[in-house]
Structure formats: C-alpha cells, structure tokens
Amino acid sequence: MSGTEDRNSAGLKEIEALEQREAKAMLGADATTLRELWADDMVVNSTSNLIAGKTILLEMIENGRLKLRTYERRPVRITVFGDLVVTTGNEISQLITDAAEFKMFVSYMNVWTRRDGNWQLLARHVGLIHRERPQPLS
C-alpha cells in the first residue's frame, strides 16, 4: 500500500470513528461532545422538515425535545474531498416525543470539514424512508 493509500485508509477510519462518536453522543444526549463535534455554522435538514443549526439542536437535546431511545448508524460510503468528507448511509432510531414514540428508518448524508486540524460536522441531511410505532421494549 502506498503512503497516500495509508493516509486515506487512516483518514477513513478516523471519519468512521467520528461518525460513531457523534451517533453515540446523540443517543446519550451528550451536548458537551456534540458541541465539540458540530461546527458552529452547521446546518441540518431533518425528517421533520426542520432546517436548524447547532444552537437550536443543542437546545432541543438539552431540554429533552429531541430524545432517542435507540440509535444505530450504518455508514455505507465515505468519500474524501481534501478537507471535506461526505458520508452516506442509513440509520434506525426510536425517537421519543411529548406525544408519541416512533421507530424511524432514514437515509442520511453528513458533510464533515477539517478546520484547524479537527474534523467537525458541517452539514447533515436526513431523508425519511419509513416510520412506525415501535414494539414495546422488554
């Protein structure tokens, strides 16, 4: 493997780890980690037709309006464009709202950017594939 391939492979592993770290922080409502991983100018287009930035999303997490019971992220493709990386895949989650609980199957696209040597999530689009009422947890 050439030096470039080694760096690309290491870079892909780093992004895969960041994808899972961000997903784990979402599941655990870990606002401290999300503040670190999300760019201040991040924009998210969600399944609820909400286009929001970092501040609004952190407020929703901290006040419990955005709460997950389960969350599984499955990256399918990671494409590197220098200091930008696009990841695509699918997710399965159980979202808890004031009114109900839903199991959601979505596709996603995340855009990561490297700033000052650190990767941050810059943009995210989530497309709803299917939503249903989940089976009760045992």
C-alpha positions as CSV (number, residue, x, y, z in Angstrom):
1,M,0.0,0.0,0.0
2,S,1.4,3.4,-0.9
3,G,1.8,6.3,1.6
4,T,-1.2,8.0,0.1
5,E,-3.4,4.9,0.4
6,D,-2.2,4.5,4.0
7,R,-3.2,8.1,4.8
8,N,-6.5,7.7,3.0
9,S,-7.2,4.4,5.0
10,A,-6.3,6.1,8.2
11,G,-8.5,9.1,7.3
12,L,-11.4,6.8,6.6
13,K,-11.0,5.0,9.9
14,E,-10.9,8.4,11.6
15,I,-14.1,9.5,9.9
16,E,-15.8,6.2,10.7
17,A,-14.9,6.7,14.3
18,L,-16.2,10.2,14.3
19,E,-19.5,9.0,12.7
20,Q,-20.0,6.5,15.6
21,R,-18.8,9.0,18.3
22,E,-21.4,11.6,17.0
23,A,-24.1,8.9,16.9
24,K,-23.3,7.7,20.5
25,A,-23.4,11.4,21.7
26,M,-26.8,11.8,20.1
27,L,-28.1,8.7,21.7
28,G,-26.8,9.7,25.1
29,A,-27.9,13.4,24.7
30,D,-24.2,14.3,25.3
31,A,-24.3,18.0,24.5
32,T,-20.7,18.5,25.5
33,T,-19.4,16.1,22.9
34,L,-21.8,17.4,20.3
35,R,-20.6,21.0,20.9
36,E,-17.1,19.8,20.0
37,L,-18.1,17.7,17.0
38,W,-20.6,20.1,15.4
39,A,-19.3,23.2,13.6
40,D,-20.8,26.5,14.8
41,D,-22.2,27.1,11.3
42,M,-23.6,23.6,11.0
43,V,-26.9,23.2,9.2
44,V,-29.3,20.2,9.4
45,N,-32.3,19.4,7.2
46,S,-34.2,16.8,9.2
47,T,-37.1,14.4,8.6
48,S,-39.5,16.8,10.4
49,N,-38.9,19.4,7.7
50,L,-36.9,21.4,10.3
51,I,-33.8,23.2,9.0
52,A,-31.8,24.1,12.0
53,G,-28.3,24.9,13.2
54,K,-26.2,23.9,16.1
55,T,-27.7,26.2,18.7
56,I,-31.3,25.1,18.1
57,L,-30.5,21.4,18.0
58,L,-28.4,21.6,21.2
59,E,-31.4,23.4,22.9
60,M,-33.7,20.6,21.8
61,I,-31.4,18.0,23.1
62,E,-30.8,19.7,26.4
63,N,-34.5,20.4,27.1
64,G,-35.5,16.8,26.1
65,R,-37.5,17.7,23.0
66,L,-35.1,15.6,20.9
67,K,-34.6,12.3,22.7
68,L,-33.6,8.9,21.3
69,R,-34.3,5.6,23.0
70,T,-32.2,3.7,20.4
71,Y,-30.0,4.9,17.6
72,E,-27.9,2.9,15.1
73,R,-25.9,4.5,12.3
74,R,-24.7,2.4,9.4
75,P,-22.3,4.3,7.1
76,V,-22.3,2.9,3.6
77,R,-19.9,5.2,1.7
78,I,-17.3,7.7,2.8
79,T,-15.8,10.0,0.1
80,V,-12.9,12.3,0.8
81,F,-12.5,15.7,-1.0
82,G,-9.4,17.1,0.8
83,D,-10.7,18.9,3.9
84,L,-14.3,17.9,3.2
85,V,-15.7,14.4,3.6
86,V,-19.1,13.2,2.6
87,T,-20.6,10.2,4.4
88,T,-23.8,8.5,3.4
89,G,-25.7,5.6,4.9
90,N,-28.8,4.7,6.9
91,E,-30.0,4.9,10.4
92,I,-32.6,3.2,12.6
93,S,-33.7,5.0,15.7
94,Q,-36.5,5.2,18.2
95,L,-37.5,8.9,18.7
96,I,-39.4,9.9,21.8
97,T,-41.6,13.0,21.6
98,D,-44.1,14.5,24.0
99,A,-46.9,13.0,22.0
100,A,-45.6,9.6,20.9
101,E,-42.7,7.3,20.2
102,F,-41.7,6.4,16.7
103,K,-39.3,4.0,15.1
104,M,-37.7,5.6,12.1
105,F,-35.7,4.3,9.2
106,V,-33.8,7.0,7.4
107,S,-31.1,7.6,4.9
108,Y,-28.5,10.3,5.7
109,M,-25.7,12.4,4.3
110,N,-23.2,14.1,6.6
111,V,-20.6,16.6,5.4
112,W,-17.5,16.8,7.7
113,T,-14.9,19.6,7.4
114,R,-11.4,19.8,8.8
115,R,-10.8,23.2,10.5
116,D,-7.6,23.9,12.5
117,G,-6.7,20.2,12.3
118,N,-10.0,19.0,13.7
119,W,-13.0,17.4,11.9
120,Q,-16.4,18.8,12.6
121,L,-19.8,18.0,11.2
122,L,-20.8,20.9,8.9
123,A,-24.0,19.8,7.2
124,R,-26.5,16.9,7.5
125,H,-29.5,15.8,5.5
126,V,-31.8,13.1,6.7
127,G,-34.4,11.5,4.5
128,L,-37.3,9.5,5.9
129,I,-37.6,6.0,4.4
130,H,-40.2,4.7,6.8
131,R,-41.7,5.5,10.2
132,E,-43.7,3.2,12.5
133,R,-44.7,2.7,16.1
134,P,-42.1,0.5,17.8
135,Q,-42.7,-2.7,19.6
136,P,-42.5,-2.2,23.4
137,L,-39.0,-2.8,24.9
138,S,-38.9,-5.8,27.2
